[in-house]
Amino acid sequence: MRAATQVFEGGFADSVLGSQEIFRALMDAMANPGRIVSVGDLAQAPSPLTPVAASIAATLFDHDATVWCDKPIKASEAALGWLKFHTGLELTNDPAGADFALVTDIDNMPSFDAFAKGTSEYPDRSTTIILQVAGFEAQTSLTLEGPGIKGTQAFSPSQLPRMFTEQWAANRGAFPRGIDLIFAGNGLLAALPRTTRILNKEA
């Protein structure tokens, strides 16, 4: 009974104001790659979804959005039910057909090549991947440069996908095609659009 109740609970207290706050934060993050943007924990979804990831999903997903979720999310009937009820999304088992991807287990996520990268004519038909991370205070820092960054920007997410710098270099090399990344932390978010360059490799 509790799992069924969780499906309906935890959305934005005010759907318009809540989604507007998250959308503004996402636009700020995308325009300023690597900048850490503070947000309120506006949505509360069942585990394994964190409040920030749930808030991003509730803002970006709708009935026209095709979404790929990783195994921990798929294993949670309550989390999937929450996403369906609060967003109306269409789920897919094929990452190459996804508009968005939700990843909670970064160590075991597919490679970037598995996701849609769009086409030269329609580069927007690519996957935006939302990565849940613990925070942005890792000991190892990436140095970023590119559009939206004055000089360079340090970026220290707590976790990154395997072979990240190599995968990201290949992704950037496919421009204008390529995926974009959103990092959902604890009350914080950040983004790496495909135009961002990484100057150093993580240790």
C-alpha positions, 0 to 999 in steps of 0.5 A: 500500500505504501509503494502505491501511495509513493507513486502519487506523492512527492511532486512539486508543491506548485507545479508551475513555480517548481518547474520554472525554478528548475528550468532556470537553474538548468539553463544557467548550468547549460550556459555556464558549463561546470558551474554548480547551481543551487536548487531547492529539493522541490520533488521527493520521489521514491528511491533510488531517485534523488530529489534533484534528479526527480525535480529535473525529470518532473521539469523536462519529461512529458508525454512526448519524451522517450526516457531510458532508465538504468537497472536500479530505477527499473527495479523500483516499481514505485520509482517507475510509477512516480515517473509515469504519474508525474511526467507522462513519459514514454519508457524505452529499453533502447538507449539509442532511442532515448531523448533522456536517460536517467542514471543512478549507477554510474559505474555500470552505465552504457558507454556514450556511444550507446545513446542517440547522438542526433544527426548533422541535420538534426543534432537536437535529436540526441540523448541528454543524460542525467547522472545522479552524483553525491556532490561536487567536491571530489579530490580530483578536478577536471579543467574545462574550457569552451563556450560559456566559460571565461578562461577555464573552469574547475569541475569536481563531480564525485563520480564520473563514467568509466573512461570519461575523458576519452569518451567525452573527447570522442563525443565532442569530436562528433559536434554538432552531434553528441550527447549532453550531460546534467549532473544532479547532486544534493541540492545542486546541479551542473551541466556539460554541453557537448561543446565543452572541452576537458583540458586534463585527465582525471587521476 
